[in-house]
Structures are given as structure tokens and as C-alpha cells.
Amino acid sequence: MRGHIEKRGKDSYSIKVSVGKDANTGKYKYQWTTVKGTKKEAEKRLGEILHQLDTGTFTKPGKMTVGEYLGQWLKDYRPSIGPHSAQTYEFFIERHIKPAIGQIPLTSLKPEHLQRLYSDKLSTGRRDGTGGLGNRSVRYIHSTLHKALQSAVKLGMIARNPADAVDVPKVKRQEMQVMSEDDIHTFLEAAKSTPYYALFHMALFTGMRRSELLALRWSDMDLLMCQAFVNRTLHRLNNGEIIFGETKTGKSRRMVALSPRTCSVLQEYRQKQEQNRLLAGHPLQESDLVFSHLDGKTLLPDSVTHAFMVLAQRTGLKGIHLHSARHTHATLMLKQGIHPKIVQERLGHATISTTLDLYSHVSPGLQEAAAKRFDELLSTKPANEPEKEVATKN
């Protein structure tokens, strides 16, 4: 038996694994690892250690550096986090984390190491060019480290997560730029002369994310019932590869009701697309993308974003970009008195608190309207309420 598990305490298990014979004594050597958690988690860790021994990637926990651990963590967890997220994690690990603290032994990593890392990344004028990051980027470095180190805690490689004891810089929320009703009419009128009219119309009238819009197939659309079904996303990796993946959260997988006007735009767009495909010798299929090039190839996300920004500038809309369409859709709905729960469902936010937090700037107007309506409700006496007699003294 190459390895076995022994229960140590209420929520603790020890893993004993044979790592081969000692070259000098000829005796078998064993590696002990403690796992805090369930027996199932300990069994999973045992399997990981045995796999690492078979592939030659095993490093004793006491000697493993932060850089070595992060590399192994990214390799082990890449399938569960998806290629796009893995690419982002890898960028921050290789560009910012490993050069700064990668050489520190994992078991010696302390909160002060992370605090100094965040402070250095926020400072400007560094010769190596790694300073001067914004608060949001530093927070992403922190979230990457926290997630990775929390896995090390579960596997019993470290006793506690040093990222728990670090002060993280707050992100100052920037004011969202949204379009007015007149802006939308002006923008869409100008968009009619571009290949992106239907795409930009749908972005404004549904609030869907760019990745969701570009991943839509005609099989995801029901133009008779005016519905779109969001069940995947499209991303372009740094190497140019186009990938289709899962939605951002479970709530992002949803049905989005389309307005009659949007359905009309899409029906006309599909008819033209079918005609152009026939002329090009590529008949339209239900599995084809809704928004694509003439030959059916995917639109590049950055090209779509750039086209939206150029059109916005041409129509005099400063500070407006593609994601502004999502903010605009949410803001206008809330101002019209649409319940935030409906807005959350349309946008695919994980919780209603996310929606309320993001669009708190709309709340003052809504609260004033609510106060006015409450006042009107109580200012009118019910018609069937009897008059009260006032007692008088003789």
C-alpha cells in the first residue's frame, strides 16, 4: 500500500505516503501530511499526492515555495475555473505574485509578506515597472492569493490562510455613464448604417453582457415567443483562441424576454442574413451564431467594443462604451418603477443585493416617488370611515 489515511482528531486526518527508498540506508521513506476537513477531502488529497509522485511533480510541503505551490494549484484547478479565468489568474501569478513572494517557503508565508506586496504594487515610479497598479488590480491579486491559499489550508499544507489577516485597498466606485432615451434613439439611428445595428439594439434592449450576446445561436432564440435563452459565453484568449464557456454564475443562465421592437429587428436581421448566406454558399443553420461574419465566423469581442465606442463618439456621446448599454438598460428600467428583482433576473446577477448595490444611484428618485405615493395613500380618508363624535361637557 503506497499510502493510507489515519484519523487524528474530530476534523483532522493524517496521510502517510511512501516516497521511495533512502539512497544511503535503503529504508523506505514516508511523507506525512495533515488534512483538516472530512475523510473524503483527505482521500482526495491522497489521490493528488500519489498522482504528483507518479508525474514527478511532488514537492515536500516544508520545502515547497509559494511560486511552486501556485504553479501546481493553477495546474490542478484549471479545469474547474475555466480557461478564461485561468488565464487571468495566471497573468497575476506570473506577472505580479511570483516575482515578489514566489521564493518564500509556503509554510513561512505571513500576512506581512502580503501586506508589503500590496503596498509595493500600489506605489508608483518603480524601476521594474510593476508598481502603480490601481486598487482594483491589487484586490484581484489578493483574491487570487486568497483562493489559492485557502485550498492549501483545506489540503493541510498550511495551518491558516495568511490572506485573511491582510488589509485590502478599497475600490472607489466610478460613476456609471448611461444613455438617455434621446441618446438611444440617436445612437441606434446612426447604427443602422453599420453591420452591428441588430447587436447594439439587443445590447441596449436586453442588458446582456458582450460575452453572452456573441455566444447566442439561432437555436437559443424564440422569435415567435420573443425570448432569448442565455446558456453560454464567448471569450477570446490572449493566444487568439476563441472559446465558448459557461455563464458567469448560475443565475446568468436564464431566459430574457425580448420586446416586440427587438423581435422585429431580429426577424428583419435574420432574413437579410439568410439571403446573404445563400448568396455566399453558406446556408444559415439553427446552430449558427446570431451575430457573426458573413461566413459564420465569430465576431472578435474587442472589435465589437471598439465599433460601439467609435459610433458613440461620432454621435457625441462621451464616456459611453459597450458595457454602458447594460447599465443604461438597468437604470431606465429601475427609473420606470420596474421591480429590482425583475432587473436582477434580466441582467443575470447572482443576487438582488448585487443589483441594488450597483444601481444605488437610481434609488434617490425611486425613494422620493415611494414617499410621495405613501403620503397620497394616507392623505385620503376612506369613504366608509364613520365620523367620530366629539364629546362636549355641559
N, C-alpha and C positions, 0 to 999 in steps of 0.2 A: 504494500500500500504506500503510494508516494506521499500521501497527505491525509490528515484526519482532523476532525473538529472536536474540541473539548469545551464544555460549558464551564465558565469561571464564576459568573455572578448572575444576578437577576436579568440584566440586559447586556451581557458580555460573553464573548466566545473567544477561545484561543485556537489558532490554526497552526498546525505543525506540518511542515513540508520538508521532504528530503531534497537537498540541493546538490547531492553527489558526494563523492569521497574526498577527503582531505589528501592533497598530494604528498604530504610528508608522513602522516600517520596511517593513511589507508582506511581510516574510520569514516563512517558516514557523518555528514554534517546536516544540521537541521536549521530551518528558519522558522522562528515563532512570530506570529502576527496576531494582534488583538483586534477584534471587531466588536464595536458597540452597536447593538441592534438585535435583530431576530436571527434565528438559526438559518432562515432562508437567505438572509443577507451574508451570513458567514459562508454558506455553501457557494454563493455567487462569487465571493472574494476568493475562495479556494480555487474555483474554476479559473478565475482570471490569473492567479499566480501560476497555476500549472500551465496555462496557455503561454504566459510570458517566459516560463522556463523552457518550454518547447521551441519557442521562436527566438530565444536568446535575448529577450528584451527585459528580463527581470533584473531589478536592482534592489539591493537590501534597503529597507526603509531608512535605516540610520545613515546610509551613505547617499541616498537619493537627493539630488539638488532640486530646487524649485523649478529650474528650467527643464530638467529631465522629467519631473512629475507632470508639468504642464503639457509637455510633448506627448507623454503617454496618455494623459487624460483626454487630450484632444483626439488622439487616435482611437481610444476606446469609446468615446461618447459621440464621435462624429455621426454615426448612423442615426442616433436618437435626436440630434438637434438640427439635422438638415444641412445641406451643402451651403446655403446662403448664410445662415447663422454661423456655421463652422468657419466660413471664410472670414467673417467679421471677427470672431474670436481669435483666429489665427493671426490676423493683422495686428491686433492689440498685443497679443502674446509675443510675437516675433519682433515687432517694432518698438514696443514700449516697456514690456514687463521683463522679458529675459535679459536684455542688456543691463537693466538696473539691478534686479534682485535674483536673476537666474542662477547665479553661482552659490547662493546661500543654501545650506542643507535644509531640506523641507522641515525637519523636526526642530530646527533652530529659528525658523521664521517667526518674527514677533510683530506686534501691532506697530511698533515704532519704525520698522522697516517699510511698512506700507504707508504710514503717515508721511515719511520722508519722500517716498516715491511720488505720492500725490502732490506734495508741496513742490518738488522739483519740476513736475510736469506742468504745474500752473505758472511757474516763474518764466520770465521772458529773457531773451538775449543769451541763451546758452549756445556755446560754440558747436555742440554736436547737433544742434537743430531739433532736439527732442522736447524742448520746453515750449512754453507759450500756448499750451493746449487750453481749450475752454472748459468750463465746469462740466458741461455735458459729456465731453470726451473722457474726462477724468472719472466721472461717475460710471462710464461704460467700462473703463479699466477696472474699477472697483467691483462692478457686478460680475465681470468675467472672473476675477480672482476669487470672489466670494463663492460663486457657483463651483469652481474647481476645487477650492479648499474644503467646501462642505462635503464634497464627495470623498476627500481624503479623511475627513472625520468619520464618515459612515463606514469607511473601509478599515478604520482603526489605525491609520498611518500617522495621524496626529490626534492629540487629545481634545483640542478645541480649535475653532476657526478664528485665527488672528484678525480676520477682516471684520469680525463682529465688534471689535473694540476700537474701530477707527472712525474719525470724524470725516464725513464725505461732504465735499462742497455742494451747496445748494444750487439748483439751476433756476435762474431768473427767467420766468416765462415771458416770451416775447408776445407783443400784441399781434393778434391774428389779423391779417389783411383779407377782407371779404369784399365781394362784389354786390352792388345794389341791383335792384330789379332792372333799372335802366342800363347799368353796366352789362348785365347778362344779355339783354336784347342787342346792344351794340356789338358785343363780342361775338355772339352767335351769328349775327348778320355778316360780319366780316369773315367768320369761319366757313361760310358756305362756299367760298372760293378756294378752299383748301381740301386736301384729302381726308382731313381729320374732323369734319363737321359732325358726323354722327357720334364719333368717340367723345368729342368735347361736350356735345349736347348731353350724352348719357352721364358723363362725369358730373356735370352741373345738376342734372335732374335726379341722380340717384345717390351721390356722395360716395360712390365706390372708390376703393383705392386703385392706384395705377396698376399694381400687380394683379389685381382681380379683374379689371377691365380687359387687360391684354391677354388674360388666360381664358376668357369666355369662348365657348364653342357654340355653334348654332344649336347643337343638341341641348345646351343649357338654357335656351331661350324658348319661351312660350308666348309668341306674339298675339295669339288668339285670346289668352287669358291675361296678357300684359304682365308677364312675370319673368324674372331672371333668377337663375339658381347659381349662387356663388359656391363653388366647391374646390377650387384650386387657385394657385397663384403662378405668376411667371416672373422670373428673375434672370438677369444676365450676370454671370460671374466675371471676375477680373480677367480670366483667360479667354473671354469671349463666348463661353458656352452658355446656351440658353437652357434653363431648367424649369420644369413645372413641379411645384411642390404643394404641400398642404397650406391651408389658410393660416393666418397669423394666430388665431385662437379658435377654440371650439365654437364660440359664438359667431365667429366670422363666416362659418359655413352656414349659409342662410338663403332664404328666398327674399328677393327685393321686388316689391310691386312697382310696375312702370306706369307712368302717366299716359293717358291716351295720346298726347302730343309726342311723347317719346316713342311709343309704339308706331305711330305714323311715320316718324323719322326713320326708324329702324326698318320698317317694311319697304319704304322707298329705297333705302340704302341697300337692302338685300336684293331687290330687283335689279338695281344697277350692277351690283356685284356679280349676280348670276349671269347677266348679259356679258360683262367684261370677261368673266372666267370662260364662258363658252367660246368667245372670240379668241381667247388666248390658248384654248385647247385644254383647260383645266376645269372641268365641270365642278360646280360647288357641291360639297358633301356636308352632311349634318355634323360630321366630326371635325370640319374645318373651323378655324378661328373666325370669330365675328369680325375682329379688327386685324387686318393683315395686309401684306403687299398683294399685288395682283396675282402673283404666282402662289399665294398661300403662305409664304414665309412670314415669320413673326416680325412684328414691329419692334425696333430697339427701344427700350424704355427711356433712355436718355434722349433719343431723338424726338420722342413724343413730348417729353418735358420741355425740351428746347423750343419746339414748334409752338407750344402753348404760350411760353414766355415771350417769344418774338411777336406773336399775334396780340398778346396783351399790351405790349409796349407800343405796337403800331396803333392800337385803339385808345392810347392814352391812359392805360391802367397801370399805374406804378406800384411796384411791390407785389404784384399778383403773379402767382405761379400755379402749376397744375394742382398741387395739394390745396391751394386756395379754393378750388371748386368744391372739395369735400367740406371745408369749413363754411363756405357760403351756403351749401345745401342745408347743413345742420342749423346754422344761425337763422336763416329765413324760416325754417320750419318752426323753430322754437319761438320766434317773434310772432308767428301766426297762431300761437297757442297750442301747437301740437304737443301731446304729452311726451315728456323726455324718454319714457320707456319705448315709445314708437321710434323716436330718433335713435336711441341706442340700438334697436333691432335693425334699423335700416343701415346704420354705419357699421354694424358688426363689432361694437365694443364689448369687451368681456363682461363688464358690469355697468349698471346705470350710474354708479358713482363716477366712473371714468368720464361719461358724457357730461354729467353735471359739473365736474371739476374743470374739464376742458372749455366748456362754454358758459362759465360763470359770468362772463362779461355781458351775457344776454339777460341775466337774472334781474338787474335793477328794473328794467322796463316791465318784465313779467310780474315782479312783485308789486309795482305800482298799480298795474291793471288788476291784480288779485285783491289788493287793499280796497280799490275803488268799487269792485264788484261786491265785496263783502259789506262795504258801507251801504251800498244801494240795497242789498238784501235786507238789512236790518232797519233801514230808514223808512220802509213801507210797512204800515201796520196791517196785519191780516184782516180781511174783510169780515170774517166771522167772529172776531175778538170782541166780546161784550164790553161796554163802557163800565168802568169802575165807579161805584158811587163813593162820593167823598162825604164822610160823616161830619156833621156840624154840631156844635154844642148849643143848647138852648140857653 
